[in-house]
Amino acid sequence: MKAAEKSAHIAPASGGGAAPRHVAIIMDGNGRWAKARGLERTAGHREGVAAARRAVEAARDLGVEYLTLYSFSTENWRRPAGEVRDLMGLLKQFIVDDLPRLRKEGVRVRVIGDKDNLTADLKTLVRRAERETENNTTYTLQIAFNYGGRDELVRAVRAAADAVKRGDIEADDIDEATFSRFLDTAGAPDPDLVIRTSGERRTSNFLNWQAAYAEYVFADVLWPDFDADAFADAIAEYKARERRYGGVGDA
């Protein structure tokens, strides 16, 4: 994003009974789901795509304005080549199969992460999905693919440094708001709620900058079994919390 472009700050939800505007999900447990059923890991990933579709629908019904799904991390390249190919193929299939419906329902699609290492055909599909939905306003679906929080920060620092070299901005003028314009999520509010499935208690290099004040819910359910009820339960837990942002609460 060019430094000259302005990105209005979008305030996060306050918690304490308010629904989250932005929910981000670490979709974990596909492999264990498949193993427990004597299936190949690919089967778990396919069921994970079905769970992602349910999450998209549930987010709309629950009043979420932004949904970010962590589908492939920069570290996932270490997995077996066949599994990586399958994951790439699943993203292609998701875009091809679901784009018409998402476009019709007014969902804006963004893919965040380093797109340079994606195959040419996948890059084309990503550009198509983003272009055909860029004016949609029902809510925003962000798919984090080939994404890593540290990688994003490094790329943002380089972009900011290039802007300084060009004279677009002064180094002394860089504050949090200015720096945020160089992130993949520029223009979106920070996540209010981050959900991680499968019972793991890690943030896994996801939205390191953006989730600084997010509430976390760690659900024991494996991702392929995550449904609208589980989503609603996580939001209910979020609503019961008080977000203070370093200030003093009511208690």
N, C-alpha and C positions, 0 to 999 in steps of 0.2 A: 504493500500500500504506500502511495506517495505521502511524503511528510506533509505536503501542503493540504491534503485532504483532511477534513475535520471529522472527528468521530464524537458525537454527543455522548456524554456520560449517561448511562441508563442505570438508575438506582436499583439496588437489589431489594428483594422482599425483606421484611423486617422480622419474620418469624413471629412467635408469640400468638399463634392463631391464624396468621396470614399464610396463604398458599405460596409455595416457591415459584418464582418467575422462571428460574433456570435450574433444571435438574441435569446433572451429569452422571453417567453410569459406567462403572468398570464392569464389563460383562465377563464374569469369570466362572469357570466350572464346566465348560463344554466337554473337555477331555475326560474329566472324572465322571460326568454324566454318561458318556459313551462306554467307558471302561466298566462301570457298574452294571451295564446291560450286555457286556460281551461284544460291543460294537467297535468299529474303527473310529478313530478320532474325528474323521470327516463327518460321520453321522452326527456327532455331537455339535459340530460347527453348523451343519444344516439345521438342526433343531434350534441352535442359537439364533440363526437368521429368522426363524419363525417367532422366537421370543422377542427379537428386535421389532418385528412388525407389530406384535401385541403392545410393546412399549410405546411405539409411535401412536397407536390408537388410544391407549390409556392416557398418555400425556395430553392429548387433545381433550379427552373427556374430563380430565382432572384440572383443566385450566392452566396447564403449563405453557409458557410462551416460548421457551427455548429448551430443547433436549439435545444433549451431547452424548453420543455413544462411542466408547473406546473399543474399537474393533480390531485394530492391528497396531502394535507398538513398534518402535524402531528396534527393540530387542527381539521381536518375533522373527527377524531374519535368521536367527540362530537355530530355528526349528528345522526339521527335515525338509529338504527341497520340495518333496511331494506335498507336504502339508501347507507350505507357503503357497504353492501353485493353487491348491484347493481354496485357500483363503482369498487369494486374488480373484479366483473364478467366482466365488460367492459374492464378492462386492460387485463384480460385473453383472451377475445375475440379478442381484438386488436392484441395481440401477435400471436395467432393462425391463424387469418385470414390474417394478413399483413406481417408476417415474411417472407414467401416465396418471396413476391414481393420486400420487402426491401432488402433481401439478394441478389436477382437477380440484383437490381439496384445499388448495391454497397454501401448501407447505413449501417453505423456502428451504432448499437443500444447499448445505455448504460442506465441503470436505476439507478438514484441517490436517496439517501435517506436512512433511517434506514430500512434494509431488515429483521431485526430480528423478527419483529412483523407480517410479512406476513405469510400467510398460506403455508403449505408445498408444495402444488401443484403450487401455484403462484411463490414460490421461484424457483421451478424446471423450470418453464417456463421462468423466468427472466434469470436464468443461461444459459438456452438453447439459448435464443435470443442473449445474450452477446457473448456466445462462438461461435455461428454460423456466427456472423457478425464481429468478432473482427479484422479481417484482411481487412475489406472493407475500401475503401479510397475515395469514391465519396463525401460523407459528413457524419457528425455525428449527430444522433438524440439522445438527452438525455431526458429521461422521468423522471421528478421529482415526485416520488411516495412515500408516507409516508415521505415527506421531509419537513424540517423546517430549516431556516437559522441558528437560535440559536442552535438547536439540532445538526446540522452539526458541528458548531464551538466547541461545548462541546465534541463531539466525536473526533474531530481532536485534541483538546488539550489533551484528554486522550491518544490518539494514540502517540502523540509526547512525552508525559510524559513516556509512556511505552518504547519508543525507547531510551530515556535518561537512564532509569533504566537498560536497557539491554546493554548499552554502545555503541549503534549503532551511536549515535550522542552526542555531548556535548551541554548542555543547552545554553552556550554562543554562539554557532554557529547557533542558530535558528534565521533566518531572515524571511522576507516575502516569499521569494522564497522557503525556506526550509519548512515553515509552510504550504504553498500551496500544497505541496506534500501529506499532510495528509487529504486534503479535498476530498469530493466525486468527484469533477470535475478535479482531478489531471490530468495534461497532456493536458487539454483543455484551450484555451484562455479565458480571462474574457469576459463577454458579452459586446458588443459595444452598443447594443440597447435592452432595455426592453420595451415590449408592454404590456399594461394592457387594456383589453376590458371592456365594460359595463358602462363606464363613471365614475367608482370609481377612486379616486386619492390616493391610498395606495400602499405600497410596499409589505405588507402582509408577512413579514418574509421570503422573497425569495432572495436567493443568496446574503445575507448580506455582505459577504466579497468580493465576486467576482464583484458585481455591484457597487463598490465604485465610479467608474468614468464612469458608463454607462449613456447614454442618455435615457430618458424616454419619451415614447409617450403614452398618455392616450386617447384611442379611445372610442367614445360613443357607438359604435355598440356592441350588445350582442354577446357573443362568437359563438353561433350556426349560426349567420349570417356573421361571419368573413370569407371573401373570398380572392381570389388572388388580387383583386383590393384594398381591405382594407390593405392587407399586403404591396402592392406596395406603397400605400399612406404613410404608416408609414415609410417605407424606404426612400421615397422621402423627408419626413420631417427631418429624420436623416441626409440625405446628405446635407441638407441646413444649418446645424449647424456646428460650428467650435469647435472642441474639443481641449482644451488647457492643460488639466492635471495639473492645477495649475500654468501654465506659462502665458506668455503674448501672446495674439492673434495678428492678423493682423490689427484689428481695432484701 
